[in-house]
Amino acid sequence: MTRNPDADRLVRTLCVCGGIAGFTAVALGAFGAHALKARLGTDLQAVFETGVRYQMYHALALFVAAWSADRWGGRWFAVAGGLFVTGMLLFSGSLYLLALGGARGLGMITPLGGLALLAGWACIAFGAWRARAA
């Protein structure tokens, strides 16, 4: 069976993004637990930890999108991956910046990231629902 190079590229890209997101989530989690513990109050430390937790969840979600794209194909899984990356950048990124810099204006960006994450999960569900048995 001949594999589609575009599908292979998509799966590889989603896995690379998932690996980078997972790596940085672990690194930021360690940074938060050790270097920031004495510098941040408990409220801001909780904000930072929420960013790390959601980043790790969605790093794993990128692997779900990659597996789904490899299993069933279809653009919905590519869209889901893009939404997960965008959501992590906006949601977790704004929480990191909020915790580290205290810029309150970033709080308006966080819900947009959350919406992107939700939309990514909806794309996974819709793509799986529409998938043909392989």
C-alpha positions, -999 to +999 in steps of 0.1 A: +000+000+000+014+034-010+013+060+017+003+096+010+033+119+016+010+148+026-007+126+052+027+114+065+039+150+067+008+160+087+012+131+112+050+140+116+042+176+121+016+169+147+039+146+165+068+171+164+045+198+178+032+174+205+068+165+215+079+201+217+048+211+237+053+181+261+090+189+265+083+226+273+054+217+296+078+195+317+105+221+316+081+249+326+066+228+353+100+222+368+109+258+365+076+268+382+081+242+410+117+252+417+127+286+405+094+304+408+082+289+441+098+315+463+090+344+438+053+339+431+025+340+456+002+310+458-024+326+435+001+333+407+018+300+412-016+283+407-021+303+375+012+292+362+005+255+371-028+257+353-010+268+321+015+239+325-013+214+331-034+225+301-003+226+279+005+190+288-030+178+282-030+194+248+005+181+239-011+147+243-041+158+223-017+165+194-008+129+194-045+120+194-049+142+164-018+126+147-031+091+154-065+100+141-051+116+110-030+085+104-059+061+111-087+078+092-073+108+073-093+139+067-088+175+073-106+177+106-076+163+125-053+188+109-076+216+119-078+201+154-040+201+156-038+237+145-064+247+170-046+228+198-013+247+190-031+280+188-050+273+220-019+263+239-001+295+228-030+317+237-043+300+268-012+286+285+010+314+271-012+342+285-013+324+319+025+322+320+028+358+311+001+368+336+019+349+364+053+361+355+046+397+346+013+404+361-001+420+329-038+419+337-048+428+301-037+393+290-067+379+309-088+388+278-067+365+256-070+334+278-107+327+270-099+329+232-073+302+238-098+281+257-122+284+228-095+272+204-089+242+226-126+234+228-129+238+190-100+214+186-117+187+206-149+193+186-129+188+154-115+155+168-150+143+176-165+154+143-137+140+123-139+106+141-177+106+136-174+112+099-145+088+094-149+058+072-139+024+086-104+016+074 
